[in-house]
Amino acid sequence: MSNLIEIRWHGRGGQGAKTASLLLADAAFNTGKYIQGFPEYGPERMGAPITAYNRISDTPITVHSNIYEPDFVVVVDDTLLDSVNVTAGLKSDGAIIINTTKDGEELRKSLKGYTGDIYKIDARKVSMETLGKYFPNTPMLAAVVKVSGIMSEEAFLEDMIGSFKHKFAKKPEVIDGNMKALEMALKEVTKV
Amino acid sequence: MGIRERLSGNEAAAIAMKQINPDVVAAFPITPSTEIPQYFSSFVSNGQVDTEFVAVESEHSAMSACIGAESAGARAMTATSANGLSLMWEMIYIASSLRLPIVMSLVNRAVSGPLNIHNDHSDAMGVRDAGWIMLFSETNQEAYDNLLMAHRIAEHKDVQLPLMVCQDGFITSHSIENIELLEDDIVKNFVGKYKPEHYLLNDKEPIAVGPLDLQAYLFEHKAQQAEAMRNAKKVISEVAKEFEKISGRKYEFFEKYKLDDAELVIVCMNSTAGTTKAAIDELRAQGVKAGLLKIRMFRPFPAEEVAEALKNAKAVAVLDKADSLNGCGGALFEDVISGMYVSNIHVPTLSYVYGIGGRDTTVNDIKTVYTDLSKVVSSGNIDNPYRYLGLRK
């Protein structure tokens, strides 16, 4: 199971962290991987902290539990940094990817004692420029693909066109914007 | 050839139902099984099935509608969870005693109260003596496969009993995972047409269904139900062999994972079996002879076969995801130890109640059970046979 990649998503209800985890599972599945994508269902409501998970592997996955020692953590909303221990169990050779405009020093400070890699992206900017609305999950999806290297950027983009065509069958006008969001996010994500 | 897909357990169950294309589906939504009738009703609206979908006002009515449909000679299916099954309770017994091969998808969830929507097996354990065949599923794949086999088993002339396919609420029902589907026409040929011997809409043979049954006959009818449940074992085996031919996937009463030479054995059902396999792989790499016996067929219970499979173990732990609150172990534990006792096999066996109300069970949790078992073996002392796994102190 050494090829197993485990990802934990932190977001707030309504931001699409669960959808992003399912889209990531979809994209990895389409490159031939074994996948799991599942949310942790709590008292879910708009704005409440939520968690979602991905396991991605070249071999079948039998474990059915939440993920406590992830390789990557994705934070869709940086206000969670003050209330949720987002780096709990995060592997030292892993990385955290945060949707934020804060600078590196601020981020290190709020991740008390975490010494691993930090990546950041302004998903609000990406989303507003490409979609005209704030949907942080699409940029964050691209960011985690880029940082984790689960698949090539080309394969990812190619696959996502198909997924968006399916997901937005009833509102095809948003497909272009979402694709632009992914492309822009792949460029915008930076190591702190 | 199989179709590589990725689906949640609920999607897998709904697609199995689409391929089966039953005459009637009657259901009332309840978390976490809601998506099954939800997806299925869209198949009905889109004309992908020609099922009569009955959107009833309660689960009691869902089971009543299935009973009416099956009595009339139709093939009927439903899906539910937890308190939905509780509300069906009266009709659950009537379905089995009328020998109606209704098939249900039970997405396991804790029965209230207090209110909890998450997974455990208290709903299924509440109907373990109700005369339904009960198959448990580790994965979305097994939930799908068990449903495809369900009608062939339930409708067999030597059986004629209702059947429920269980899977873990949220853990598999809401997790997207890889699955291999069969082609529609292969499923259609495998499941076949329902040809009931006696049914209400047969104008050539007027019959009554469910009349008064007092001292003179009820006992005999119950004995016939028990006989049908015993017959189900052979049929479940035969259907699994046929299913293997079309799918390449082998199903038995229970799955043995690294069990043959195992000294320390866990017995459990549903998704925890997968987590246990991962724990076993880690322990085997360290030289620990750990193994798993995963129950698929819980009713009828394969008592003799389980006892035989456990006879060479040095210690066994039976994991129950429902507390029988009887002071002497969970339901699966009781079945396993009584099976061993009757077969004159005496292996030290512990009962663990775990995962209640969705308490997460990790690979490390499972490894602590194997550690406990090795202590039992080295000390020769069970100490307390009635234990908890994952209970906060």
Interface residues (C-beta under 8 A of the other chain):
Chain A: M1 L22 A25 D26 F29 Y34 I35 Q36 G37 F38 P39 Y41 P60 I61 T62 V63 H64 S65 N66 Y68
Chain B: R6 I117 H118 D168 F170 I171 T172 H174 S175 I176 E177 N178 S271 T272 G274 T275 K277 A278 D281 D360 T361 T362 V363
